[in-house]
Amino acid sequence: MAIPCASLPFPSSSLLLKASSFSSQFPPLLSPSHLFLTVCSRHTPAKSTNARNSYYTNNTGIAYLNYPVVVKAQTSSSSALSREPMLPPFNVLITGSTKGIGYALAKEFLKAGDNVIICSRSAERVESAVQSLREEFGEQRVWGTKCDVKEGKDVKDLVAFAQESLKYIDIWINNAGSNAYSYKPLAEASDEDLIEVVTTNTLGLMICCREAIKMMLNQPRGGHIFNIDGAGSDGRPTPRFAAYGATKRSVVHLTKSLQAELRMQDVQNVVVHNLSPGMVTTDLLMSGATTKQVRIKDHLLLESVFYGL
């Protein structure tokens, strides 16, 4: 059975992302629905020598790749588009990318030779992360700016920064999220915590999708938007972080609705996707948890690795 994730800390951890909710018509370079995408430095050997597009399939028919997010297309003739080809290196923008999954994704894209823009609502964290990435990958391949995704002006400024720095964005990954660093029953949650979670995870995602779509519609080569979901996205309960789970359930609905809107408008060069990373050990996952709760989460992570749950 497929192993959905691993429990080692960043940056050396293995992380498998399951891409789901793909549009029925996706531009070249994107794989079909339910493709597992690995962004880990220690990947499973693949049969191709091309690191960017190599993959293999097991007896379940699931493809495993050693490059994050973008692979060769397996499309039908109906998806042929009159558009500029999207060829590497790619220009990638990742929200919430100064730590955790976002930072790990940024590093893997940079390792593959792509150009990356990172952002966070903390200017200090952005400056520190950019400095660290530039020391490893060079100054001409990574940029960063402060952006609070729940503020419309900040996201508009982020788009302007991206266009000034890279001219266009091929891949926009909506990774920014919050649980208000709170792990308690909803009845004990403060107004401030609930507002923080909902405005960041739901309103912020909507604003980012809106601005990303508007930008990509004006790009000859279009682009791809990836929305990262989380616990609760599959409809299962999330006790002690109910607000977070409810917002992540909305990610799936928003992605499907945006796909439907773009199809209705006959837009074929801008595509919205959903990414499910599974359980990954990050500060966000462990925030607000007691020692006992941390042990429970570690146990669940180990079970997911050994039993493929």
Summary of the structure (lengths in Angstrom):
residues: 309
radius of gyration: 18.5
end to end distance: 8.5
largest distance: 56.0
contacts: 1027
relative contact order: 0.16
helix: 39%
strand: 15%
